[in-house]
Amino acid sequence: MTASAPQDFLPFVRPNIDDATIAEVGKVLASGWITSGPKVQAFEATLSDLFGGRPVRTFSNGSATMEIALRIADIGPGDEVITTPITWVATANVVLTVGARPVFVDIDPRTRNIDLDAVEAAITPRTRAIIPVYLSGLPVDMDRLYAIAKRHNLRVIEDAAQAIDSRWRGQRIGAFGDLVSFSFQANKNITTIEGGCLVMNSPEEAQRAERLRLQGVIRTGMDGMDVEEPGGKFNLTDVNAAIGLAQLQHLDAITARRAELAETYFRCAANAGLADLGIELPLPRDPDVATTNWHMFQVVLPTDRLRGGAAEARKHVMESMRESGIGTGVHYPPVHLFTYFRSLGWREGMLPHAERIGRGIVTLPMFPAMQTADVERVCATLSETCKRLSL
Ligand SMILES: *Cc1c(COP(=O)(O)O)cnc(C)c1O
């Protein structure tokens, strides 16, 4: 289908907030208790059920959640944390915030996730933790990840920001493992506008998380207050928690709808001949092993075959798509090449797969309210655009 008549702009993501959610928010605002309270407790209890009864605490955003996870794991100055450069920069920034050193390793170009062989090769006596990121919701090889962690006595802080309702061998991400961090930022599959949650191993870790999210304060009796370990201001509000509770009711439907849209994408991409144009599609799922929640549907452009080459091709494609009424995004440019990280010694050529994919990766529209015709339009427009910009 080609765009002849003007059509509505199709963004790459749009949150789904129903009337019931808006009504719930109104109730919280009218209740007289608007910051952390009963809704946060109910949200945490519901999340804990979702994650097999493991302890869960919520925070004001996913980055704060990661920072608390690092503190719970006692990661600090002198420690190295191995992670991927193809992520939202928060993943690396939180490592710096606690005073540790992020060590980037290359990605597996098929999954676009951290390469576990490279992880193992990067382990030194200072390595304390691994932060895998499940890009677009696709888990890494969880068996292998935890075997490496066990063999080298490392903590795992899973940046599962994008992976709510993704699965490994049928088990939900978060229902097993070490510290597992989720984000509920507006673009994620389930949102609280801003927010996050951490799945932990023990009531002791959960208690420490509660303290660290509110200045480290320990209350006893009616009037007792103490601080043993200073914390920050990272609590979620009841308004946000009410949104999250309402969203969670739709989790199954959201995941199912995204899977349908992904199937539609693969079918339309084949019809539009995207692979023949050199466009790399996501790794098809093996639903018995690593099941993605299709947080994003991302392709990698053949920048070397397109006008503008490595430096400009993606910009041209994205501009042209926007002119045709289709929004796209970049998730993500490789973190190690940002100016600050270059100042720590990271350079072009160090992580070639990440650098190539970071130049060509494009996020196509994907949200449950999309229709089959929207997917057809995206694939047809992308195909036309790449043909037009071919060298
Ligand atoms: C969204 C996201 C975060 C951070 O979450 P915020 O809630 O925006 O702070 C961290 N890592 C990844 C991979 C993300 O996608």
The ligand as an SDF file (V2000), in Angstrom:
LIG
                    3D

 15 15  0  0  0  0  0  0  0  0999 V2000
   14.3690    2.3990   29.5590 C   0  0  0  0  0  0  0  0  0  0  0  0
   15.6830    1.8060   29.8210 C   0  0  0  0  0  0  0  0  0  0  0  0
   16.4400    2.0750   30.9760 C   0  0  0  0  0  0  0  0  0  0  0  0
   16.1340    3.1650   31.9580 C   0  0  0  0  0  0  0  0  0  0  0  0
   14.8810    3.3110   32.3350 O   0  0  0  0  0  0  0  0  0  0  0  0
   14.2990    4.7320   32.7970 P   0  0  0  0  0  0  0  0  0  0  0  0
   13.0360    4.2890   33.4440 O   0  0  0  0  0  0  0  0  0  0  0  0
   14.0930    5.5430   31.5680 O   0  0  0  0  0  0  0  0  0  0  0  0
   15.2450    5.3530   33.7490 O   0  0  0  0  0  0  0  0  0  0  0  0
   17.6200    1.3920   31.1900 C   0  0  0  0  0  0  0  0  0  0  0  0
   18.0660    0.4960   30.3210 N   0  0  0  0  0  0  0  0  0  0  0  0
   17.3980    0.2130   29.1880 C   0  0  0  0  0  0  0  0  0  0  0  0
   17.9510   -0.8190   28.2790 C   0  0  0  0  0  0  0  0  0  0  0  0
   16.1970    0.8710   28.8940 C   0  0  0  0  0  0  0  0  0  0  0  0
   15.5680    0.5760   27.7630 O   0  0  0  0  0  0  0  0  0  0  0  0
  1  2  1  0
  2  3  1  0
  2 14  2  0
  3  4  1  0
  3 10  2  0
  4  5  1  0
  5  6  1  0
  6  7  2  0
  6  8  1  0
  6  9  1  0
 10 11  1  0
 11 12  2  0
 12 13  1  0
 12 14  1  0
 14 15  1  0
M  END
$$$$
